[in-house]
Amino acid sequence: MRLEILKEDVWQCNHCSMCSEMVCDQAGFYKVCPVYQLMEFENYTARGHNTIALYLLEGSLNYNRELAEVIFKCTTCKLCEEVCKPMGNAVAGLGGYGLKSIMDAVIKPMQIEMKPIPSVAIMEAMRTDCVEQGLEPDGLKELAARVTASGNIYGKPAADRLQWAAGLNLASQAPTILFAGDTAAYEAPEVAQAAARVLQRIGISFSLLSDERASGAVLFRTGNIVLGEKMARHNLDLLKSALEVICLSAGDYYSLSTDWPKFAGSMPFKVNHISMVLADAIKDKRLRFSKNVPVNATYEDPCYLGRGMNQYADPRIVLKAIPGLTLTEMYPTAHGAWCCGNCGGIPDSDPELSIKLGVRKLSLIEATRASLVATSCPEVKVHLKKVFAHARKTVEVKDIVELAAQAIGE
Amino acid sequence: MKSERIKSINKSETEVRMDTVASESLLNELQGVVGAAFVRADDVTRFTYAIEDFGGSFFYPLNDRYTAPDMVVIPHTTEEVSGIVKLANKYKIPIIARGGGHDMTGACTPLKGKGGIILDMTSMNKVLDYQQGMNAVHFQPGIRWGDLEHQLNEKGLTLGILGPHGLHGATLGAGVAHNCFSINAPKYGWPVQNVLTLQVVLPSGEVIETGSLANKDCKTWYFRCCNGPDMAGIFLGSGGAFGVITEIAMKTYPKPTESSTLAYAFKNIDDYLEFVHQVGWQQFVTELWGMALIGLHPKLRAMFISMFGQKDLVFLTIDGHEKGVFKAQVKAVKRIARENRGELIPIEGLMHAMGGSVIDKVEFAGGGYYGAMAGPNDNCTCSVTPVLNWKKVVTQGMKVIDQNMDALGGGFHMMGADKFYIFPLLLGGGNSCQSVVSTTVDYCCGGANGTKACETPIDSDKDREAKFNLKRAKELYSDMWEMYVENTVAPYRIGKENPSLIRRLKPEYYAFLKLIKQALDPNNIMNPGVIGLGVTDQEAKGLV
């Protein structure tokens, strides 16, 4: 069992259940596990998963379809781990998110490590065990078949991947690579095009991979690490001469930063998310916005950019720099933000649940009275558009790079 | 009825299931009450609910006393709870109401040989009403402490008490049913003291309301002390032995607008205790933590001495909504500290500048905190004693630990202590405090309890050593309780883990408890084993 690797972590869990459900306004948390909110049984929470893991290790439970049904419902949004961060909530209560964000850096020199129980990793290890036994949901088997056949999660022709870049006059080879990812390439080309235009305006010379394939992010999240690694290694071969990779997708950024190094060692290039590149350019005045974008917007934190990579500030720097744009935050937000239902392979394994989770988030969006939801991940954009269409809402969704492109007059 | 009786069949060492036919019949009937989506009897669900907070891991369900439930049911209304209880009577199957699942004394886990239905109350989580005048809130028991406080704060109110250990995910219903302690109890009192009225589903399935709600014309006025005896009191702290609480009304208070955090160091332990006693007795403080050197593991003690010198420390918060009163309270606390030779530790300004407080309002820890500090297993002897008795108790506790030091495992790794215990003094309302000892032992990964979690082969030397250590730790735990009850310490909850405590109760008192149990629950279906009720001595030990 792959789960054996994490047995010490499984035993460290105190089963206090704060990862299931709690409210702590001082620390910015209002409810925790999004799936639990809909399913009601504790099986679907991190504590539930950790308990299941405990009994799997102990021998009272075995992998079967019943167990897989539970394990594959998790969105892997990491809110459970955020709540679990030792003393982190007290720190946030005292000094806000800023203080909490720098806590790790402050205590590391003191040789103190206060990590949360890696509940998502424990759950993903169980998913891997399930995949090895063929127990994953049919939707994920179909996803794997599409990736195997076409190299992307949508099963679209590989030859169409770079269609979005037609006419953009990009460099054929540059040390900086724009890793557009499957969704921006096939489902949200406007995001990739906007990113290219803004990067050109900043003066960053970049090129695209001629045969980019899926990063493997959703495969790693859903336990198919064999296929995920295969995709990643293909991309790594193409990235041999790269010095910097800029990702548009939060999931890709997380995967390149944390999944790929697990089997390939540290990356020979710097990995950035587009929001970081834009924020840096704004800070050192390489990027200036001249056009007014008069809109009341709220910001949807992609789970794997925020909780996954601790990037909360940069997208907001971009939004706040856009003239005319008013940013109204949801509550909860940032560390405590609710998952919109797009993570963890849920759109493939349980599309209905994925939409329900998005609809649940609508109440938070509507409370801001924003007419536009900004995000910094094309997958989140595509998912939210589906959710709004399902709920017959007219809220607009845009990636921050689209807003940035608008504000530079492109 | 005998033919309908559920047969408990030992399918394995850890598993007790109902007779198949009876089980299916009960499942069908339960689904008729709550809907098919809210009844589950699959192994994954059963074992997910076979857990409590590991803070008291000796009750660990895989040990020789506990088992997974036969099924888990989620009710959403009082009528559904009533229907479930009636079915439990019909099938003579135990029923265990469970909130956040934090109890550390086995109170929400079935006894082996008994099994039962876990009633997951967390979906009954709505605020029902605010009493006119806003000094009471009426809600369902599955609401979490943090959620209720959030909703009250939006109206400028507070419950005052914020739940046990900042566990904002614990539920109010389980809190009052099991008599939990709470943050801010020094000012606002214990949770059960704040209860005004209850709605309870009795073991028969009938529904009663207590206090002012006993009057059939009263709908929205919540007052405890009227219409005869204090009936709410029977159910508070009873651990679900006498019924299932389905609605609660509790006191509310104006939300504080003023808050201050103070810290003092005392060179003399008696001065320290006198200060704590006075500020607690006069209810000047909202919350208080004391850290006396005599209650610490030597390595922790050394660390504290290096930081603060040979002194005992007190951290406290004061809050209020009326500026003048608040200022007067702060002044009074400072005066009492001076009179008892307390040295002010200047953190007040820093805390104020940071907009918070050390110990009020914040959640103390994420769950990982416990594992990081105390190792995977620890056990707390949570209890109450008068403040002025605390020094004697801790001194005696140290003697018990000294005799059993080898039983301690785990460790406060973060601070380099290879073994860990601590007796913090938490002022828990009025004139009482908590004494906590953490008897940690790394038995889980050593394969004790028959676990297969580690590579250690069962019955290997290492496995035997782990089991031996576990046995010693249990002995230490028991010895500590024996010492406690001999020294004016009381457990504020008993659960199913401490038959030795029940043995120490006065026979007349315990006979009276049994009488109530027999009158209310002749079939012994309500959480058998809690406070030792509803089971034989053998059953209480899981030996049936």
Interface residues (C-beta under 8 A of the other chain):
Chain A: K7 E8 V10 W11 Q12 C13 N14 H15 C16 S17 M18 C19 S20 E21 M22 V23 C24 D25 Q26 A27 F29 Y30 K31 V32 E40 F41 E42 N43 R47 G48 T51 I52 L54 Y55 L57 E58 G59 S60 L61 E66 L67 V70 V83 C84 K85 P86 M87 G88 N89 A90 G93 L94 G95 I112 E113 M114 K115 P116 I117
Chain B: S12 T14 E15 F38 R40 D42 D43 V44 T45 F47 T48 Y49 A50 I51 E52 D53 F54 G55 L62 A68 V72 I74 G100 G101 H102 D120 T122 S123 R144 G146 D147 E149 H150 N153 G166 L167 H168 G169 A170 M351 M354 G355 G356 K361 V362 E363 F364 A365 G366 G367 G368 Y369 Y370 G371 A372 M373 G375 P376 M414 C444 C445 T451 K452 A453 C454
